[in-house]
Amino acid sequence: MSLLNVGARALLANQIALQTTGNNIANASTVGYSRQTAVMGSVPGQFTGSGYIGKGVEVVTIERAHSEFLTRQATLAQSVSAMDSTRANQLASMEDIFSGGASGLGASVSDMLNSLSDVASTPSDITARNVVLTRADEMAARFRDAQGRLDDLQAGVNSQLGDAVKSINSLATRIAALNEQIARSQGNGQAPNDLLDSRDEALRLLNGQVQTTTVAADDGSVSVFIGSQALVLGSAAAQASLTTGDGGTRNLTLTRGSLTSTIAGETLGGGAVAGLLRFQNSDLPEARDLLGRMALAITSTVNAQHRLGVDLDGNAGGDFFQPIALPNALPAGANTGNASIGASVTDPSKLAASSYQLTFGAGGSLQVTRLSDGQVSNFAGPLPVQIDGLTLAVGSGTANAGDSFTLKPYAAAAGQVSAALTSPRALAAASPVEARAAATNTGNVTVAALSPTAANANLTAPVTLTFTAAGTFDVTGTGTGNPTGVAYAAGQTLSYNGWTLTLKGTPKPGDTVTVQAMTPGHSNLNAGNAGALLGLRDAAVFDGAPMSDGYASLMAQVGVRSQSAQYAAGISESIASNLETRRTSVSGVNLDEEAAKLLQYQQAYQASAKMIQIAQNIFDTLLQGMR
């Protein structure tokens, strides 16, 4: 009977081992499955005078091949990889918006400015004027298209964030339910391997959305935290949602009962949500600011120059583009005052592609933080104040100490670009002033170029340059200060009263050149302002770069950020892949090994069956001998 019992125990143990091995083979392709092993132990032997006699084998437990360290490291690495790859994909989509070549926004800006060269050559040519208006409409359309595509990109990000939050809530609820099942199962003293695998897989998927940390409890459950805030505590799960903070930034919020905790997007260490929030809160606003700054600088600069000219009918020039209205600053929710803060462009060449944080102090003092680089400027107050080419002013109400505002002057500016001119005759190509060399001059000095450069009350006031024997000239005229003995060199630029004059040739003593208001009918032949508009191509507008290079700078900044993100995504993906390989080498199923074990346990099972057969034969022989 002892031999029969040993054989029966061995048969049952090897049957369980075969079943466990078969289960491994069946789940070789199951995501998240950990290889299981039947752990066997000998049954305590029976004492006899001859010593302890073995009583066979039994299955102690079904052990899960699992490394908590490798699993956690692989999960965290995959979370970082998900963040980097998600952000890199969004940046790649944004980079496509700012394409180069003939169809790019930069080409349309250059085409619009270059089209003025024909007007400068033949100011009365209606066809050339129509080409300028067409190029202006095309440039405006490309600005609006770029703005619209950025808006579409943001809408897509919002949709992805919404789906990700739904996934977080679903996985948190699933983990809480698994915690409860695992805690109940732990009472029998054996680990519920399949439930543990399911929870590990749920945690892996959760970290793909947002990086978490876990704390294990004695009952086998785990608490899940995002940062320092609990998402899952035992069998209870909090609800995640997205909220909009002061200044329009998006954050992740956890709600548990009446308690609400906000987690800033920049504090998230990984997961697709972290990548999307970083793109939406940082990368996308920067692109909007760069595009909006470019739109505002170009339209403001061109408008200012165009208003200085005279159209084909002798009328003063108006706006070339429709003026872009800047939005008011967004007040913080905790403000106690009722002030409305607005902004306007003072100097387009000094505009910085950034949003601003405005904080009021005691006595009307103001602290302005440029959010792009954190530079802080302090003003004693009161408003208005000027910063980075903008004038900040109170539109209405009063700001109290401690009130703060977020100003986003460029976020939607590109969507407002549109041409104001509808008639080619309204193009103010002529200069409001003309220069004439006196008929009695004996030298060969002539006028090379004359154009208005700035609004000035004395712009059209007569100014006379009288050349002297010493190679200098004297200036007389209202607003000039009447300087004398000014050195002269052919080709030099002379600027007074808001106009710029260039002379060529050699004057003789007593020769004069007079700058005065344009005579009636001269606008058909005068292209001074068209030349000044054409010259804006080389005007330092974008951080010292010329207007024609503004788009190239924008493309470079977006491209560098995208390239950096792609590189980071490649590195993190490689790290995640290596750690996952190490994890699966411990927990994964090797079909070759399992096939070998299957044969091993099959042979052991057959041997156990043979043992039972022999025990039966011995028992039969014993019975026959007793008859």
C-alpha positions in Angstrom: 0.0 0.0 0.0 2.9 2.4 0.7 4.2 1.8 -2.8 0.8 2.4 -4.2 0.4 5.7 -2.3 3.9 6.9 -3.5 2.9 6.1 -7.1 -0.5 7.8 -6.8 1.1 10.9 -5.4 3.8 10.9 -8.1 1.1 10.4 -10.8 -0.9 13.4 -9.5 2.1 15.6 -9.1 3.3 15.0 -12.6 -0.2 15.4 -13.9 -0.3 18.9 -12.4 3.2 19.6 -13.8 2.0 18.5 -17.3 -1.1 20.7 -16.9 1.0 23.7 -15.8 3.4 23.2 -18.8 0.5 22.9 -21.2 -0.9 26.1 -19.8 2.4 27.9 -20.4 2.4 26.7 -24.0 -1.2 27.7 -24.5 -0.4 31.3 -23.2 2.9 31.7 -24.9 1.4 34.6 -27.0 -0.8 36.0 -24.3 0.2 39.6 -23.5 1.2 40.0 -19.9 1.3 36.3 -19.1 4.1 35.1 -16.8 5.5 31.6 -17.0 4.4 29.3 -14.2 6.2 26.4 -12.7 4.9 23.5 -10.5 7.1 23.5 -7.4 7.3 20.0 -6.0 8.4 18.9 -2.5 8.8 15.5 -0.9 6.2 14.3 1.6 7.8 13.8 5.1 9.0 10.3 5.5 7.7 7.6 7.9 10.0 6.6 10.8 10.9 3.0 11.1 13.6 1.1 12.9 15.5 1.1 9.7 15.2 4.9 9.3 12.8 7.2 7.6 11.1 5.8 4.5 9.9 8.3 1.9 6.3 8.7 1.2 6.5 10.3 -2.2 6.0 13.8 -3.7 3.5 16.6 -3.7 3.0 20.0 -5.4 3.8 22.7 -2.9 2.7 25.7 -5.1 2.4 27.0 -8.6 5.1 29.6 -8.8 5.0 32.6 -11.2 8.3 33.6 -12.9 8.3 37.2 -12.0 10.9 39.9 -11.2 9.3 42.9 -9.5 12.3 45.0 -10.1 12.5 44.3 -13.9 8.8 44.6 -14.3 8.8 48.0 -12.6 11.8 49.2 -14.6 10.3 48.1 -17.9 7.0 49.7 -17.1 8.6 53.0 -16.2 10.8 52.9 -19.3 7.8 52.2 -21.5 6.0 55.1 -19.8 8.8 57.6 -20.7 8.9 56.1 -24.2 5.2 56.7 -24.6 5.6 60.3 -23.5 8.5 61.0 -25.9 7.0 59.3 -28.9 3.6 61.0 -28.4 5.2 64.4 -28.2 7.6 63.7 -31.1 4.6 62.6 -33.3 2.8 65.8 -32.5 5.8 67.9 -33.2 6.3 66.2 -36.6 2.7 67.1 -37.5 3.4 70.7 -36.5 6.6 70.8 -38.5 4.6 69.8 -41.6 2.5 73.0 -41.2 5.6 75.1 -41.6 6.9 73.7 -44.8 9.4 75.5 -47.1 9.5 75.8 -50.8 7.3 77.7 -53.2 4.1 76.7 -51.4 5.4 77.8 -48.0 4.4 80.8 -46.0 7.9 82.3 -46.3 7.7 82.2 -50.1 4.4 84.2 -50.1 6.0 86.9 -47.9 8.9 87.2 -50.2 6.7 87.2 -53.3 4.5 90.0 -51.8 7.5 92.2 -51.0 9.3 91.5 -54.3 6.1 92.3 -56.3 6.6 95.9 -55.2 9.7 96.2 -57.4 7.6 96.5 -60.6 5.5 99.2 -59.0 8.7 101.0 -57.9 9.8 100.9 -61.6 6.5 101.8 -63.1 4.2 103.4 -60.4 1.3 104.1 -62.8 1.1 100.4 -64.1 -2.2 99.1 -62.9 -1.2 95.5 -63.8 1.8 95.7 -61.5 -0.4 97.1 -58.7 -2.9 94.3 -59.1 -0.1 91.8 -58.8 0.9 93.4 -55.4 -2.7 93.1 -54.2 -2.9 89.4 -55.4 0.3 88.6 -53.6 -0.9 90.2 -50.5 -4.1 88.2 -50.5 -2.2 85.0 -51.1 0.2 85.8 -48.2 -2.8 86.5 -45.9 -4.5 83.3 -46.9 -1.4 81.3 -46.0 -1.2 82.9 -42.6 -4.8 82.0 -42.0 -4.3 78.5 -43.3 -1.3 78.0 -40.9 -3.4 79.3 -38.0 -6.3 77.0 -38.9 -4.0 74.0 -39.1 -2.6 74.8 -35.7 -6.2 75.0 -34.4 -7.0 71.6 -35.9 -3.9 70.2 -34.4 -4.9 71.4 -31.0 -8.4 70.0 -31.4 -6.9 66.6 -32.2 -4.7 66.8 -29.1 -7.8 67.7 -27.0 -9.6 64.6 -28.4 -6.6 62.4 -27.7 -6.4 63.7 -24.1 -10.1 63.0 -23.6 -9.6 59.4 -24.8 -6.5 59.0 -22.6 -8.4 60.2 -19.5 -11.2 57.7 -20.2 -8.6 55.0 -20.5 -7.0 56.1 -17.2 -10.3 55.9 -15.4 -11.2 52.5 -16.9 -7.8 51.0 -15.9 -7.9 52.5 -12.4 -11.3 50.9 -11.9 -10.0 47.6 -13.2 -6.9 47.7 -10.9 -9.1 48.5 -7.9 -11.4 45.5 -8.7 -8.3 43.2 -9.2 -7.0 44.5 -5.8 -10.2 43.3 -4.2 -10.0 39.9 -5.8 -6.4 39.4 -5.0 -6.9 40.4 -1.4 -9.7 37.8 -1.0 -7.6 35.1 -2.8 -4.5 35.7 -0.6 -6.4 34.2 2.4 -5.9 30.7 1.2 -2.1 31.0 1.4 -1.5 30.7 -2.4 -0.7 33.5 -4.9 -3.4 34.1 -7.5 -1.0 34.1 -10.4 -3.4 34.9 -13.2 -4.9 37.8 -11.2 -1.4 39.2 -10.5 -0.6 39.0 -14.2 -3.8 40.8 -15.1 -3.0 43.6 -12.6 0.6 43.9 -13.8 -0.7 44.2 -17.4 -3.3 46.8 -16.3 -0.5 48.8 -14.6 1.6 48.6 -17.7 -1.3 50.0 -19.8 -1.9 52.6 -17.2 1.7 53.8 -17.3 1.4 54.0 -21.0 -1.1 56.8 -20.4 0.4 58.4 -17.3 3.4 57.4 -15.2 2.6 56.0 -11.8 4.2 54.6 -8.7 2.9 51.8 -6.5 3.0 50.9 -2.9 2.2 47.2 -1.9 0.0 46.4 1.1 0.1 43.3 3.3 -3.1 41.9 1.8 -1.6 41.8 -1.7 -3.3 44.9 -3.0 -1.3 47.9 -4.4 -2.0 51.6 -4.1 -1.3 53.6 -7.3 -0.1 57.2 -7.2 0.3 59.8 -9.9 3.0 62.0 -8.5 2.0 62.4 -4.8 -1.7 62.0 -5.5 -3.5 58.7 -5.0 -5.3 57.3 -8.1 -6.1 53.9 -6.5 -6.2 53.1 -2.8 -7.0 49.4 -2.2 -10.3 48.7 -3.9 -11.3 52.4 -4.4 -10.3 54.4 -7.5 -10.3 58.2 -8.0 -11.7 59.9 -11.1 -9.3 61.6 -13.4 -10.2 64.6 -15.5 -8.7 67.5 -17.3 -8.9 71.1 -16.1 -7.8 74.5 -17.5 -5.7 76.6 -15.2 -4.9 80.3 -15.2 -3.4 81.3 -18.5 -5.1 78.5 -20.4 -2.7 75.6 -19.5 -4.2 72.1 -19.2 -3.7 70.0 -16.1 -4.7 66.6 -14.8 -7.1 66.5 -11.9 -8.0 63.6 -9.5 -11.3 63.7 -7.7 -12.0 61.4 -4.7 -15.3 62.2 -3.1 -15.2 65.9 -2.2 -11.4 66.1 -2.5 -9.9 67.4 -5.7 -6.2 67.5 -6.5 -4.6 69.2 -9.5 -1.4 67.8 -11.0 0.5 70.2 -13.3 1.3 68.7 -16.7 5.0 69.5 -16.5 5.3 67.4 -13.3 4.2 64.2 -15.0 7.2 61.9 -15.6 5.8 59.9 -18.5 2.9 58.5 -20.4 1.0 59.7 -23.4 -0.9 62.3 -21.4 2.4 63.8 -20.3 3.6 64.1 -23.9 0.3 65.6 -25.0 0.2 68.1 -22.2 3.8 69.2 -22.8 3.0 69.7 -26.5 -0.2 71.6 -25.8 1.1 73.7 -22.9 4.6 74.4 -24.3 5.3 73.4 -27.9 2.0 74.5 -29.5 1.9 77.9 -27.7 5.5 78.6 -28.9 4.5 77.9 -32.5 1.5 80.1 -32.2 3.6 82.9 -30.7 6.2 82.6 -33.5 3.6 82.6 -36.2 1.5 85.4 -34.6 4.6 87.6 -33.9 5.5 87.2 -37.6 2.0 88.1 -38.7 1.8 91.1 -36.4 5.3 92.4 -37.2 4.8 92.2 -40.9 1.4 93.7 -41.1 2.2 96.5 -38.6 5.5 97.4 -40.3 3.9 97.4 -43.8 0.9 99.4 -42.6 3.1 102.0 -40.9 5.1 102.5 -44.1 2.1 102.4 -46.4 0.3 105.1 -44.4 3.3 107.5 -45.2 2.7 107.3 -48.9 0.2 108.7 -51.4 -2.0 106.7 -53.7 -2.5 107.1 -57.5 -5.3 109.7 -56.9 -3.2 111.8 -54.6 -4.8 110.6 -51.4 -2.9 109.8 -48.3 -2.2 106.1 -47.9 -4.3 104.0 -45.5 -3.7 100.5 -44.0 -2.3 97.9 -46.4 -3.5 95.1 -44.2 -6.5 95.0 -41.8 -5.1 96.0 -38.3 -4.8 93.0 -36.0 -6.6 93.4 -32.7 -4.7 92.1 -29.7 -6.7 90.2 -27.0 -7.0 91.4 -23.4 -4.9 89.7 -20.8 -6.7 86.7 -19.0 -7.3 87.4 -15.3 -6.5 84.8 -12.7 -9.5 83.2 -11.0 -8.3 84.5 -7.6 -8.2 88.2 -8.6 -10.0 90.6 -6.3 -9.9 93.6 -8.7 -11.9 94.2 -11.8 -9.2 95.6 -14.1 -9.1 94.8 -17.8 -5.6 94.9 -19.2 -5.0 95.4 -23.0 -2.0 95.7 -25.2 -1.0 97.4 -28.4 2.0 97.4 -30.7 4.5 100.2 -30.2 7.5 99.0 -32.1 7.1 95.9 -34.4 10.9 95.4 -34.6 11.1 94.7 -30.8 8.3 92.1 -30.5 9.3 88.9 -28.7 7.5 85.6 -29.5 6.2 85.0 -26.0 3.3 85.2 -23.6 3.5 87.3 -20.4 2.5 86.9 -16.8 1.5 90.2 -15.2 1.4 90.5 -11.4 0.4 93.7 -9.6 2.0 94.8 -6.4 1.4 97.5 -3.8 1.0 101.1 -5.1 0.2 100.0 -8.6 3.6 98.4 -9.2 3.8 95.8 -11.9 6.0 92.7 -12.4 6.0 91.4 -16.0 7.5 87.9 -16.6 8.2 86.9 -20.1 7.2 83.2 -20.1 9.4 82.1 -23.0 12.6 82.6 -21.0 11.5 83.6 -17.5 12.9 87.2 -17.8 11.3 89.5 -15.2 10.8 93.2 -15.6 9.6 95.4 -12.8 7.8 98.7 -13.2 6.9 101.2 -10.5 3.6 101.9 -12.2 1.1 103.0 -12.9 0.1 101.7 -16.4 0.7 102.3 -19.3 4.1 100.7 -19.5 6.1 99.4 -22.5 7.9 96.1 -22.9 9.2 94.2 -25.9 7.6 96.6 -28.4 4.2 96.4 -26.7 2.3 99.0 -24.6 0.3 97.6 -21.7 -2.6 99.7 -20.5 -5.7 99.4 -18.3 -8.8 99.3 -20.4 -11.2 99.6 -17.5 -11.5 98.9 -13.8 -8.8 98.7 -11.1 -6.2 96.1 -10.4 -5.6 95.2 -6.7 -2.3 94.1 -5.2 -1.8 90.4 -5.8 -3.9 90.3 -9.0 -2.3 88.5 -11.9 -3.0 88.2 -15.6 -1.7 86.2 -18.5 -1.3 88.0 -21.8 -1.1 86.0 -25.0 -0.8 88.7 -27.7 0.1 86.5 -30.6 -1.8 83.3 -30.0 -4.5 84.0 -32.6 -2.9 86.9 -34.6 -2.2 85.0 -37.8 -5.9 84.1 -38.2 -6.7 87.8 -38.5 -4.4 88.6 -41.4 -6.3 90.0 -44.4 -5.6 92.6 -47.0 -7.3 96.0 -46.6 -6.8 97.3 -50.1 -9.4 96.5 -52.7 -8.4 98.8 -55.5 -5.0 98.9 -57.2 -5.2 102.7 -57.3 -5.3 102.8 -53.5 -1.8 101.4 -53.3 0.2 104.3 -51.8 3.4 103.9 -53.9 4.2 107.6 -54.1 6.2 109.6 -51.5 4.4 112.7 -50.0 7.7 114.6 -50.5 9.8 115.3 -53.6 13.4 116.6 -54.0 14.5 119.1 -56.6 17.9 120.3 -57.5 17.9 124.0 -58.3 18.0 124.9 -62.0 20.8 127.3 -61.3 23.1 124.6 -59.9 26.5 124.4 -61.6 27.5 121.0 -60.2 26.1 117.6 -61.2 24.5 116.6 -58.0 21.2 114.8 -58.5 18.6 112.9 -56.4 19.2 109.1 -56.3 16.4 108.2 -53.9 13.8 109.8 -51.6 11.4 108.0 -49.4 9.3 108.6 -46.2 10.5 106.6 -43.2 8.5 107.8 -40.3 5.4 109.8 -39.4 6.5 113.4 -38.6 4.5 116.6 -38.2 7.1 118.3 -40.4 7.3 115.6 -43.0 6.2 117.9 -45.9 7.8 121.1 -44.6 10.3 122.6 -47.1 14.0 121.8 -46.3 16.9 123.2 -48.3 20.4 121.8 -48.5 23.0 124.5 -49.5 26.4 123.2 -50.4 29.5 125.2 -49.4 33.0 125.4 -50.7 34.4 123.2 -47.9 32.6 120.1 -49.1 29.9 120.5 -46.6 26.3 121.7 -46.7 24.0 123.7 -44.5 20.4 122.7 -43.7 17.5 125.1 -43.3 13.9 124.2 -42.6 11.3 123.7 -39.8 12.1 120.7 -37.6 15.7 120.2 -38.8 17.4 122.3 -36.2 19.2 124.1 -39.1 22.6 122.4 -38.8 25.6 123.9 -40.6 28.8 122.4 -42.0 27.4 118.9 -42.4 30.0 116.7 -44.2 28.8 115.5 -47.7 29.8 112.3 -49.5 28.0 111.0 -52.7 25.7 108.2 -51.9 25.3 108.9 -48.2 21.9 108.8 -46.5 20.5 112.1 -45.2 17.5 111.9 -42.9 15.4 114.8 -41.6 11.7 115.2 -40.6 10.8 111.6 -41.3 12.3 111.3 -44.8 15.5 109.8 -46.1 17.3 111.3 -49.1 20.2 109.9 -51.1 22.2 112.1 -53.5 24.7 111.3 -56.2 27.2 113.4 -58.1 29.4 116.3 -57.1 27.9 119.6 -56.1 29.5 123.0 -56.5 29.5 125.8 -53.9 26.1 127.5 -53.9 24.2 124.5 -55.3 21.0 123.7 -53.5 18.6 120.8 -53.2 15.1 121.4 -51.8 12.9 118.7 -50.3 9.2 119.8 -50.2 5.7 118.5 -50.4 4.8 116.6 -53.5 3.3 118.8 -56.2 -0.1 117.9 -57.6 0.0 115.2 -60.3 3.4 114.0 -59.3 2.0 110.8 -57.8 1.9 109.2 -61.2 5.6 109.4 -61.5 6.7 109.2 -57.9 7.5 105.7 -56.5 9.4 106.8 -53.4 7.1 104.9 -51.0 7.0 101.8 -53.2 10.8 101.8 -52.9 10.5 102.1 -49.1 8.0 99.3 -49.0 10.4 97.1 -51.1 13.2 98.0 -48.7 11.3 96.4 -45.8 12.7 93.1 -47.1 16.0 94.0 -45.4 14.5 95.8 -42.4 15.6 94.2 -39.0 12.3 93.0 -37.7 12.7 89.5 -36.1 15.2 89.6 -33.3 17.6 91.5 -35.6 16.9 89.3 -38.6 15.4 90.9 -41.8 11.7 90.5 -42.6 12.5 88.2 -45.5 14.2 85.8 -43.1 11.6 85.7 -40.5 9.9 82.5 -41.7 13.3 80.7 -42.0 13.9 81.5 -38.3 10.4 80.2 -37.4 11.1 77.0 -39.4 14.4 76.5 -37.7 13.1 76.8 -34.2 10.2 74.4 -34.9 12.5 72.0 -36.7 15.1 72.0 -34.0 12.5 71.2 -31.3 11.0 68.5 -33.5 14.4 66.9 -34.2 15.3 67.0 -30.5 12.1 65.3 -29.6 12.6 62.6 -32.3 16.1 61.9 -30.9 14.7 61.7 -27.3 12.0 59.3 -28.5 14.5 57.1 -30.2 16.7 56.8 -27.1 13.8 56.1 -24.7 12.3 53.5 -27.1 15.7 51.7 -27.2 15.9 51.7 -23.4 12.3 50.5 -23.1 12.9 47.7 -25.6 16.0 46.5 -23.9 14.4 46.4 -20.5 11.3 44.6 -21.9 13.6 42.0 -23.4 15.3 41.5 -20.0 11.8 41.2 -18.3 10.5 38.7 -20.8 13.7 36.6 -20.5 12.7 36.1 -16.9 8.9 36.0 -17.2 8.3 34.9 -20.8 7.5 31.5 -22.2 10.2 29.7 -24.2 8.4 27.1 -26.3 11.6 25.0 -26.7 12.1 24.8 -23.0 8.4 24.0 -22.4 8.4 21.2 -25.0 11.4 19.6 -23.3 9.6 19.9 -19.9 6.6 18.3 -21.5 8.5 15.3 -22.5 10.2 15.1 -19.1 6.9 15.2 -17.2 5.4 12.8 -19.6 8.1 10.3 -18.9 7.7 10.8 -15.1 4.0 10.4 -15.4 4.5 7.1 -17.3 7.0 5.9 -14.7 4.5 6.8 -12.0 1.8 4.8 -13.7 4.3 1.9 -14.0 4.9 2.1 -10.3 1.2 1.8 -9.6 1.0 -1.2 -12.0 3.9 -2.9 -10.2 2.2 -2.2 -6.8 -0.9 -3.8 -8.1 1.0 -6.9 -9.3 2.7 -7.3 -6.0 -0.7 -7.0 -4.2 -2.2 -9.6 -6.5 0.7 -12.0 -5.9 0.3 -11.5 -2.2 -3.4 -12.3 -2.3 -2.8 -15.5 -4.4 -0.2 -16.7 -1.9 -2.8 -16.4 1.0 -5.4 -18.5 -0.7 
